[in-house]
Amino acid sequence: MSNIGKQPIPIAEGVEISQKGTSIVVKGKMGELAQEFNPAINIVINDKEVIISRNTDEKIQRELHGLTRALIANMIEGISVGFQKE
């Protein structure tokens, strides 16, 4: 999971991300999603990407690192592209 967590998350065109404490809010053309994350994981929002990092190399931190990255990436994809059943 740590290899997934190290990858920056590109912010899609038309998607707005805001952070308030440990809460992330993603707004776009499909609506709005909000999620509260563990405070042990660091989330940095730049103009074009979101970067997730961890403080230590403990097992729980490694697990949360990849999970947090995957959840935020899915939030951005869900707001910009939407859900399609194939």
C-alpha positions in Angstrom: 0.0 0.0 0.0 2.8 2.4 0.6 3.7 2.6 -3.1 0.1 3.7 -3.8 0.3 6.3 -1.0 3.5 7.8 -2.4 1.9 8.8 -5.7 0.5 12.3 -5.9 -3.2 12.6 -6.8 -3.9 14.9 -9.8 -6.8 17.3 -9.3 -9.2 17.1 -12.3 -10.3 20.2 -14.1 -13.4 21.7 -12.5 -12.8 20.1 -9.2 -12.3 22.1 -6.0 -10.7 20.6 -2.9 -10.7 22.3 0.5 -9.3 21.1 3.8 -10.4 22.1 7.3 -8.5 20.2 10.0 -8.7 16.6 9.1 -11.7 16.9 6.9 -11.5 17.0 3.1 -14.3 18.5 1.0 -14.4 17.8 -2.8 -16.8 19.9 -4.9 -17.4 19.5 -8.7 -20.0 19.3 -11.4 -21.5 16.0 -9.9 -22.0 17.4 -6.4 -20.0 17.5 -3.2 -18.3 14.8 -1.1 -16.8 15.2 2.4 -14.7 12.8 4.4 -13.0 12.9 7.8 -9.5 11.4 7.9 -7.1 10.1 10.6 -5.0 13.0 11.9 -1.9 10.8 11.9 -1.7 11.2 8.1 -0.5 14.5 6.5 -2.5 15.8 3.6 -1.1 18.7 1.5 -3.3 20.3 -1.2 -1.4 22.1 -4.0 -2.8 23.8 -7.1 -2.7 20.7 -9.3 -2.2 17.8 -6.9 -2.8 16.3 -3.5 0.1 14.8 -1.6 -0.3 12.3 1.2 2.5 11.5 3.7 3.0 9.8 7.0 5.1 10.6 10.0 6.4 7.1 11.0 6.8 3.7 9.4 4.6 1.9 11.8 2.2 -0.7 10.4 -1.0 1.3 11.0 0.6 4.4 9.5 1.5 2.4 6.3 -2.0 1.0 6.0 -3.6 4.4 6.5 -1.2 6.0 4.0 -2.5 4.0 1.1 -6.1 4.0 2.3 -6.2 7.8 2.6 -4.7 8.2 -0.9 -7.1 5.8 -2.5 -10.2 7.4 -0.8 -9.2 10.9 -1.9 -8.5 9.7 -5.4 -11.9 8.0 -5.6 -13.6 11.1 -4.3 -12.0 13.2 -7.0 -12.9 10.7 -9.7 -16.5 10.4 -8.4 -17.1 14.1 -8.5 -15.5 14.7 -11.9 -16.5 11.5 -13.9 -19.3 10.0 -11.8 -20.3 6.4 -11.4 -20.9 4.1 -14.3 -22.0 0.5 -14.1 -20.4 -1.7 -16.7 
